C-alpha cells in the first residue's frame, strides 16, 4: 500500500500532535497498521455515509479519527490510501 498525505492532512496532523503530544506513538502505529492492512480489527475501520460517502474512517485512539479513501491504481497494480483528515470525532464528521 502506498500512503499519500494531502497537505491539509499533514497540517492538521502536526497541529493535533503539537496540542496532544501523547498521541504521537498511537498515530505512528496507526499509520503502520494502515499500510499493512487498512481493515485490521484494531483500527475499527468503517465506511462513511453522507457528505463523506466513499471514504473510510479508522481510530487512532478513543477520541481521534483518520478519514481516508482507498484508491486502486490499475497501472501499477497497487492500492493507494489517500488521507483526507484527522481530528476528534466531532471535528472530522
C-alpha positions in Angstrom: 0.0 0.0 0.0 1.1 3.5 -0.8 0.3 6.2 1.7 -0.5 9.7 0.3 -1.0 12.5 2.7 -2.6 15.7 1.5 -1.1 19.0 2.6 -4.2 19.7 4.7 -3.9 16.3 6.4 -0.2 17.0 7.2 -1.1 20.4 8.6 -3.9 19.0 10.7 -1.8 16.1 12.0 1.0 18.4 13.0 -1.4 20.7 14.9 -3.1 17.8 16.6 0.2 16.3 17.7 1.5 19.6 18.9 -1.6 20.1 21.1 -1.6 16.5 22.2 1.9 15.0 22.2 0.7 11.9 24.0 -0.9 10.6 20.7 2.3 10.7 18.7 3.1 7.0 19.2 -0.6 5.9 18.6 -0.6 8.0 15.4 2.6 6.3 14.1 1.3 2.8 15.0 -2.0 3.5 13.2 -0.2 4.6 10.0 1.9 1.4 10.1 -1.1 -0.8 10.6 -3.0 1.0 7.8 -0.1 0.4 5.4 -0.1 -3.3 6.2 -3.9 -3.9 6.4 -6.4 -1.0 6.4 -9.1 -3.3 7.7 -7.2 -4.6 10.8 -9.6 -5.1 13.6 -7.7 -2.8 16.0 -8.2 0.1 13.6 -12.0 -0.2 13.7 -12.2 0.9 10.0 -15.7 1.6 8.7 -17.4 3.1 5.7 -18.8 6.6 6.0 -22.1 8.0 4.7 -23.5 11.4 3.8 -21.1 14.0 2.7 -18.1 11.7 3.3 -19.6 8.8 1.2 -16.9 6.8 -0.4 -14.4 7.4 2.4 -13.5 5.4 5.4 -12.6 6.2 9.0 -10.3 4.5 11.5 -9.5 5.1 15.1 -6.1 6.3 16.3 -7.3 6.1 19.9 -10.7 6.6 21.6 -11.1 10.2 20.6 -9.0 10.7 17.4 -10.1 9.5 13.9 -8.4 9.4 10.5 -10.5 9.9 7.3 -9.2 8.3 4.2 -10.0 6.9 0.8 -8.9 3.6 -0.8 -7.9 4.0 -4.5 -6.8 1.2 -6.8 -4.0 2.1 -9.3 -4.6 -0.4 -12.1 -1.5 0.7 -14.0 0.9 -0.2 -11.1 -1.4 -2.8 -9.6 -1.2 -1.3 -6.1 -3.6 0.3 -3.7 -3.3 3.9 -2.5 -4.5 5.2 0.8 -5.4 8.9 0.4 -5.6 10.6 3.8 -8.2 13.3 3.9 -8.5 14.4 7.5 -7.6 13.8 11.1 -9.2 15.0 14.4 -11.7 14.3 17.1 -14.9 12.6 16.2 -16.9 15.9 16.2 -14.2 17.7 14.1 -13.9 15.2 11.2 -17.5 14.1 10.9 
